[in-house]
Amino acid sequence: MKRRTLPVAVAFAAAASLLLSACGGGDDKASAGDAIAGADQGTKRPSESAEPSAAPAQDKPDGVDVSLPADIDLVFDWKKPSNENEAAAMDDAANFFRAIYRGVDARTTEDAAVVTYSTGDGLKYAKTQIDARLEGGWTSTGTRRHYQATTRSAPNGNSVEVAFCVDSTKFYSKEVETGKVLKGTPSITDFDYFKLIMVKLPTGEGLWQASKVSVEAKAAKCR
């Protein structure tokens, strides 16, 4: 699929409060009450296609660096939809999470990738995730697996819901000053179910941004 040239700047939004765990397998837990209205957009039934998605991170897919340090491995074990818009939205949903952990590693919410792949409540979520780790003095390390993804489109074609499970049993917080990895006992708290509303940027060819993030914590269906 043809990737795009990055359009001009995206507006910043104020960060929102979100409680995070400093240790244990999971690294960005949220309660079911943090769900954002609008995550059920679309009229099409969730679908998966047979075409495998490219899991490795792409450097500068939109002219923006989304590379991560060697000790942060975000695995996207999902299948790409046959629908072109849904496939592009899924790719940029992955880039949204790469942007978050790139910001964590760089110790900033101002990284270009963050404002490229998120907007509105999605940007608030990304900045809150990064800020919590900056305030706690942590970075991240290990493997975070994303799987069982489904997509569905809104009638106008400008919005796509990307839903998936996350397994953080091998993903940890790490103290920046000491390098100590904070490991806990794997449990149901390491499994989350995400719904992202990806919106197409009108001025960008095929660029999709996370506009809303809904998280179901302790998701038994993801175990």
Secondary structure, 3 states (H helix, E strand, C coil): CCCCCCCCCCCCCCCCCCCCCCCCCCCCCCCHHHCCCCCCCCCCCCECCCEECCCCCCCCCCCCCCCCCCCEEEEEECEECCCHHHHHHHHHHHHHHHHHHHHHHHCCCCCHHHHHCECHHHHHHHHHHHHHHHHHCEEEEEEEEEEEEEEEECCCCCEEEEEEEEEEEEEEEEECCCCCEECCCCCHHHEEEEEEEEEECCCCCCCEEEEEEEEECCCHHHC
